[in-house]
Amino acid sequence: MNIAILCHASAGGSGVVATELALALAGLGHRVHVVATERPFRLTEERLSQLGLSSNLLGASPISMGQDPVGGLGRIFQASKQSVARWLGLLKRPLRAGSLHFHQILSADYPLFQEPLTPLTAANSIAELIERFKIELVHAHYAIPHATSAILARDMGLDIKVVTTLHGTDVTLVGPEPAFAKTTQHAVRTSDAVTAVSHSLAHDTHRKLGVEREIEVIYNWVDPERFKPNRDPAYRARFAQPEEAIVMHVSNFRAVKRPLDALRVFAGIVERMPARMLMIGEGPLRQEAIELAHDLEIAGRVQFLESTPTIEKFMSVADLFLLPSEQESFGLVALEAMASGVPVVASRVGGLPELIEEGRTGFLRPMGDVQGMLEASLEILTSRTRRRNMGEAARTRAIERFRPEVVLPRYLEVYEKTLEGQ
Ligand code: GMT
C-alpha cells in the first residue's frame, strides 16, 4: 500500500501516534510518506535505529511551491529484514521491505500573505504526492487542519481515500470553537473513515460537533520493549537518593494539562516523605510552573527538563506519574508510564477511565481535586508493596490491552475496509 500520513510535527500525542504508525507500516512492507511542516518530534535517528531501520538518508525533502517534488527526494530508508520480521512476528503478515519518506510542507512565501497558509500548502503537497507516488490513502492525524487539507486534495478529483484520526483537543477544545466549528464538522462528515482514540472522544465528536457518523475507536498503543522499568539502582541514583520517591509529570504545559496542579500535589507529598519531581516538557505555563515551585518552596526538589523524544529513559525510574488534565481524550503519556511499570494518578476526565483502572493501576480523582490526588499519591508512595503491585498491574494492562499487536491491526482493518469502499 502507498499511504501518506499527515501530522503535526510538534511534541504532542497526535504526532507521536502518527510517527509510530508510519514506522510500523513501513516495517510491515508498506510505502509510507510522512508529510509535516517539520520532521515530527519523535521521528529521530535514535528511534529508527531502535527499530533496526537504516536512517542515513533521513531528512527533509521539501516539495511544493513550484519545486519538482522528485528533486528533493531520495531520502528514503528501508526497513531492515530484522525489523520487518519483528513486526511480522507480531502481525503475521507476508515479508516485504517497506520504505518511509519524509516530505516537508513549505510555507507560502509571498508578500501579500501575512500567514503561512499551511492548510493550502499541505493540500498541495498531498496532491503532488498522490500523482507522483500513486498514493491510495491519506491518513490525516488531528482534524485541524489536516483532515481539511486531505479532503481538499481528494476533491481535486484525485482517486484517494481519506482516513481521519481524531486525537482530542481537535474535538473537545479547539474544534467546536466558532473559528473552526464548520470546517471541523465538514472534515469529519466527509472523511471516508474516521477513527477516535477513545469511546469518550467518539461520544464527544457526536455530541460537541453534532456529527452523526460511524467512528471506529482505536486506542493509542505502546511498545513495551521500549517503555519498561529500569531497576538498576546506579541509573536511578542519577535522579534521586534510594529513600526518595520519584514523581513525574510530562506534558506540553498547556492550560488543559494543569501542570500547576501536579506541582501542588507534589508539594503535599514532600511534606510527608522524601521525594523528587521531574517536570518534563515545554509550553505556555512552564515559566509559571517554575515560579510556583519557588513559591511553594519545593524548587530544590523539582527538576524542569526539556521535552525529549526519548522520554522512556526518565519514565523507567519513576514511582508515580501525575496527569491532572482538564481534558484528556486518551492519555498516551499515562499509557507510556504504565508500560514503564509506573502507577498513575490522574483526573477522571475524557478517555482516562478507559485506560486507568481505579485502585489497580492508578487512581482517578475529579479534575482540580488536588487534595484527593495528594491522598491517592500518598497511598501509592507510602507502601512499597502497593507501589510495586500497582506498577506491575499497570505494566500488565499496558501489555495485554495496548501493545502494538493488539492495536495496529485495527488501523489496517480500517484501511482495508476503506479502500474496498465498504
Ligand atoms: O493535547 C495534547 O497534549 C496533544 C494532543 C495531540 O493531538 O497532539 O494529544 C491528544 O492526542 C493524544 C494521542 O491520541 C492523546 O493520547 C491525548 O490524550 C490527547 N490530548 C488531549 O486530549 C488533551
Residues whose N, C-alpha, C, O or C-beta is under 5 A from the ligand:
A	BS01	GMT	G12 G13 S14 G15 V17 H167 G168 T169 V197 N220 Q327 E328 S329 F330 G331 L332
